[in-house]
Amino acid sequence: MTISIEWAEKYRPRSLSEVVGNKKAVMDLQAWAEEWLHGVPEKRAVILQGQAGIGKTSAAHALANDYGWEIIELNASDQRTASVIERVAGSASKMRTLSGTDSKRLIILDEADNIHGTSDRGGARAIGDIIKKTNQPIVLIANDLYGLTSTLRTLCLEIKFHGVQSRSMVPALKNICHNEGIMCGVGVIENVAENAGGDMRSAVNDLQAVSTGRNEINIEDIATSQRDTKGSIFKVLEQIFKGTDAQKALNATYGLDENPEDLVHWIDENLPGQYGGGGAGKVNVKVDGIDVDVSNGFEYLSHADRYLGRVKKRQNYRMWRYAGVLMTCGAVVAKTHVHGGFIKYQPPSFWRRLGQLRARRTMRDNVASKIGEHCHESMRYARADLTSMYGRMLKDEKYAVDTLINLNLNLDELAYMTGSPKVTKKLQGVYDQAQSIINEKVSDDIEFFAAPKTDRSNKIKSKNDSQVSLDSIQNIIETTAPADVSNEKDDAKSSVAKKRESRKPQKTLFDF
Amino acid sequence: MKTKKDVWTVKYRPHTLNGVIGNEQSVTTICQLVQSNNLPHLVFHGPVNSGKASVAFALAYELYGEGYERNFTYFNASDFFDQGKQYLVRDKRFIRIIGTDDPKKIRKTVISIFKEIINEYAGMGSLDADFKIIFIDNAESLNSDAQHALRRIMEKYTTTCRFILSTTQPSRLIPPLRSRGLQLFFTYVSDAKLIEYVNSIAVQEGLTISDDALDAIAYHSKGNLAKALLTMQIASMSSGNNEISQQLIYGAVLGEIPEDITRLFESALTGDIMAARKIIDKLLIEDGLSGSEILEQLHGIVVTSNEKDTDIAKYVNNIAEADLRMLDASNDRIQLEAMVANF
């Protein structure tokens, strides 16, 4: 071997038949390509979707190779603004190839889920436009389907690639070893395949890494060069809950694509189920009716969570280090014995549910605000101490209409407060009644505003004489104030009084 | 727009200073100030429901008469600063300043909006009175920026506007603010006064209430008039005729305790973490309570429960610890679960 070349590149499949695994996906892709041979198919583009290193790009290139198509590729290393895409892919999609009428150009847009940001402005839309008009096949490649806009997804045929099973990797890896002239010990290939976690490319890279400078690989050689694969959260949870080695559990979390913020929810969700469950032949130690393992575990989680909070408040990500150790190692050491029994780890439900109920919470806060406004209390107090009372009153026939008028709720809020799932006829009746009364009152109010002065003075006259009202004081000052009392305050006062006469009462910011 | 039937605490809110129950000293002082027509800034201290807001409203009514809302504005600092922009768009008064009803479109910060609102309102003279009053309830929620902003505003606009700051935690107000106002203290009323007042309300509502029921109300509410009226109203609603017995009062008192909190306490006692988690999720998600609100209610139940005193001390210790941790924690749920697990 004279030139060192990456094996992953060297042994990239040249034909679709060489692609390892994903038989169904490859067949779908082939069927789509066949359609192109007889005119333009319904879906002019495909999306190849799946995790990294499982052969999406290889399949696309192999496809072009099999059919003898030219390849035009745009990937994340190119700038992909609308104009660039239009220039490269757009013109290619409309022109014929040099080599003949039957031949096509395959346009490959790699890492299509990463077209965003300011550098790729308008890229996603440009792709959509090109797909609609193209007369050349287009392949989009993406890790995350949801990184693509929904319009793009509807335009394309979706083909899903799955992780390559380790037993289908083994023959391909053996083949590589054979070609490179490397002798393998028992179980070496299998181990490399297993560690790759479905990622064919990383398996090949691993193999190359262990075999550099060797002609023979044994099982001991790979034990040390274990790749930190993107571990699955379930494996990590198993390390934490079933394992006894805190170090190992911590290392497992490093390979995980979750930050401590999310990991803590996974541990929190599954901790009581696991540690409260049956012990393998051992009885759980209980204090005050609760398993000590559970309470110790939560104690650690609670501390971990405090550091997460500090990260959030101070934006000091150094604290993540402590949070991570506390939640994983804490959960490992919290157990007095290994808990047996298979438990299916649940994804954290809390945040999902929080999202679902957001509308309901907004509704409740709106109602509480209205109650608070009416009672002159804070929304928080109204929510905690008054909503139940008002709910009761709205359910009570004697009170319902009046209460509704006071609070000025709408129909949905009324239904919410009375706890009925939808607006019933009875509620509608109450609401209509309240509305008609409100409308009457509004017309009264307008009259009141039209002649506020007379109304107001009448009311003041009718008030108890002993009460000192501001107006009467002012009247006294205005009539009795002699000229010699000419301090500033009185000046200001009389000017205010003049202003009052000259101006009509106008609505200020706080009158409504 | 007031109608006859309402929560009694609202319906029987005093309209005059004479109608205020208890707090004689503070009320007399205010009466004198009103008569001299020389009102300084005021700072009201006192526990929840001790009548701070009622006195402020009565004061405004005495000063300005029927249309007092023109010169008196109620401003809840807790809503303003706890909910921020969400609250601003909800309150129609502020639409002119923020000019949008979408909280995401508000470009200014909450504190700058606060300054703008107070400045505009305080700076504009009254049309038909010497000065306006701005009543800031729950002033302890004002953050320190807002409090420092108020310092200058309060001085600058003394001629046009008087401030009344009302708070349950005077120590949360910065000293310069406290020193700018006349400090008045409010407390709960005595049992005798409470019974007399509750009885008079019962008469006005056409109810007959037995003496032992009145005692029960007094015992339960401990001088908190709002609580007493709320209890009596709940009892009256569950009573078929217009008689209120001691039994009904007890029923009403029990009914006031949220059922979920009681169940949370029970499952914490038995150590049933899964049941506790369900309740915690419901309280946090569906009822939208914050962790510390849940602890506050739980605390109320624990101290009045029939457990041994030593146990109660232990439980309160746990609750306090959880509450302390929540100050810098990021997930209330985890803290609550940890508390239940170590209860």
Boltz contact constraints between the chains, C-beta under 6 A:
constraints:
  - contact:
      token1: [A, 268]
      token2: [B, 334]
      max_distance: 6.0
  - contact:
      token1: [A, 272]
      token2: [B, 273]
      max_distance: 6.0
  - contact:
      token1: [A, 288]
      token2: [B, 271]
      max_distance: 6.0
  - contact:
      token1: [A, 289]
      token2: [B, 270]
      max_distance: 6.0
  - contact:
      token1: [A, 289]
      token2: [B, 271]
      max_distance: 6.0
  - contact:
      token1: [A, 290]
      token2: [B, 271]
      max_distance: 6.0
  - contact:
      token1: [A, 290]
      token2: [B, 341]
      max_distance: 6.0
  - contact:
      token1: [A, 294]
      token2: [B, 273]
      max_distance: 6.0
  - contact:
      token1: [A, 294]
      token2: [B, 341]
      max_distance: 6.0
  - contact:
      token1: [A, 295]
      token2: [B, 341]
      max_distance: 6.0
  - contact:
      token1: [A, 295]
      token2: [B, 342]
      max_distance: 6.0
  - contact:
      token1: [A, 298]
      token2: [B, 337]
      max_distance: 6.0
  - contact:
      token1: [A, 298]
      token2: [B, 338]
      max_distance: 6.0
  - contact:
      token1: [A, 298]
      token2: [B, 341]
      max_distance: 6.0
  - contact:
      token1: [A, 301]
      token2: [B, 334]
      max_distance: 6.0
  - contact:
      token1: [A, 302]
      token2: [B, 334]
      max_distance: 6.0
  - contact:
      token1: [A, 302]
      token2: [B, 335]
      max_distance: 6.0
  - contact:
      token1: [A, 302]
      token2: [B, 338]
      max_distance: 6.0
  - contact:
      token1: [A, 305]
      token2: [B, 329]
      max_distance: 6.0
  - contact:
      token1: [A, 305]
      token2: [B, 330]
      max_distance: 6.0
  - contact:
      token1: [A, 305]
      token2: [B, 331]
      max_distance: 6.0
  - contact:
      token1: [A, 305]
      token2: [B, 334]
      max_distance: 6.0
  - contact:
      token1: [A, 306]
      token2: [B, 325]
      max_distance: 6.0
  - contact:
      token1: [A, 306]
      token2: [B, 328]
      max_distance: 6.0
  - contact:
      token1: [A, 306]
      token2: [B, 329]
      max_distance: 6.0
  - contact:
      token1: [A, 308]
      token2: [B, 330]
      max_distance: 6.0
  - contact:
      token1: [A, 309]
      token2: [B, 328]
      max_distance: 6.0
  - contact:
      token1: [A, 309]
      token2: [B, 329]
      max_distance: 6.0
  - contact:
      token1: [A, 309]
      token2: [B, 330]
      max_distance: 6.0
  - contact:
      token1: [A, 310]
      token2: [B, 328]
      max_distance: 6.0
  - contact:
      token1: [A, 312]
      token2: [B, 330]
      max_distance: 6.0
  - contact:
      token1: [A, 350]
      token2: [B, 333]
      max_distance: 6.0
  - contact:
      token1: [A, 353]
      token2: [B, 285]
      max_distance: 6.0
  - contact:
      token1: [A, 354]
      token2: [B, 285]
      max_distance: 6.0
  - contact:
      token1: [A, 357]
      token2: [B, 285]
      max_distance: 6.0
  - contact:
      token1: [A, 361]
      token2: [B, 288]
      max_distance: 6.0
  - contact:
      token1: [A, 364]
      token2: [B, 288]
      max_distance: 6.0
  - contact:
      token1: [A, 369]
      token2: [B, 90]
      max_distance: 6.0
  - contact:
      token1: [A, 375]
      token2: [B, 10]
      max_distance: 6.0
  - contact:
      token1: [A, 376]
      token2: [B, 53]
      max_distance: 6.0
  - contact:
      token1: [A, 376]
      token2: [B, 74]
      max_distance: 6.0
  - contact:
      token1: [A, 378]
      token2: [B, 76]
      max_distance: 6.0
  - contact:
      token1: [A, 378]
      token2: [B, 78]
      max_distance: 6.0
  - contact:
      token1: [A, 378]
      token2: [B, 79]
      max_distance: 6.0
  - contact:
      token1: [A, 378]
      token2: [B, 138]
      max_distance: 6.0
  - contact:
      token1: [A, 379]
      token2: [B, 79]
      max_distance: 6.0
  - contact:
      token1: [A, 380]
      token2: [B, 78]
      max_distance: 6.0
  - contact:
      token1: [A, 389]
      token2: [B, 7]
      max_distance: 6.0
  - contact:
      token1: [A, 396]
      token2: [B, 237]
      max_distance: 6.0
  - contact:
      token1: [A, 399]
      token2: [B, 5]
      max_distance: 6.0
  - contact:
      token1: [A, 402]
      token2: [B, 3]
      max_distance: 6.0
  - contact:
      token1: [A, 402]
      token2: [B, 5]
      max_distance: 6.0
  - contact:
      token1: [A, 405]
      token2: [B, 3]
      max_distance: 6.0
  - contact:
      token1: [A, 406]
      token2: [B, 3]
      max_distance: 6.0
  - contact:
      token1: [A, 406]
      token2: [B, 6]
      max_distance: 6.0
  - contact:
      token1: [A, 441]
      token2: [B, 1]
      max_distance: 6.0
  - contact:
      token1: [A, 459]
      token2: [B, 66]
      max_distance: 6.0
  - contact:
      token1: [A, 460]
      token2: [B, 65]
      max_distance: 6.0
  - contact:
      token1: [A, 468]
      token2: [B, 35]
      max_distance: 6.0
  - contact:
      token1: [A, 469]
      token2: [B, 65]
      max_distance: 6.0
  - contact:
      token1: [A, 470]
      token2: [B, 63]
      max_distance: 6.0
  - contact:
      token1: [A, 470]
      token2: [B, 129]
      max_distance: 6.0
  - contact:
      token1: [A, 473]
      token2: [B, 37]
      max_distance: 6.0
  - contact:
      token1: [A, 500]
      token2: [B, 127]
      max_distance: 6.0
  - contact:
      token1: [A, 500]
      token2: [B, 128]
      max_distance: 6.0
  - contact:
      token1: [A, 509]
      token2: [B, 120]
      max_distance: 6.0
  - contact:
      token1: [A, 509]
      token2: [B, 121]
      max_distance: 6.0
  - contact:
      token1: [A, 510]
      token2: [B, 73]
      max_distance: 6.0
  - contact:
      token1: [A, 510]
      token2: [B, 93]
      max_distance: 6.0
  - contact:
      token1: [A, 510]
      token2: [B, 121]
      max_distance: 6.0
  - contact:
      token1: [A, 511]
      token2: [B, 70]
      max_distance: 6.0
  - contact:
      token1: [A, 512]
      token2: [B, 92]
      max_distance: 6.0
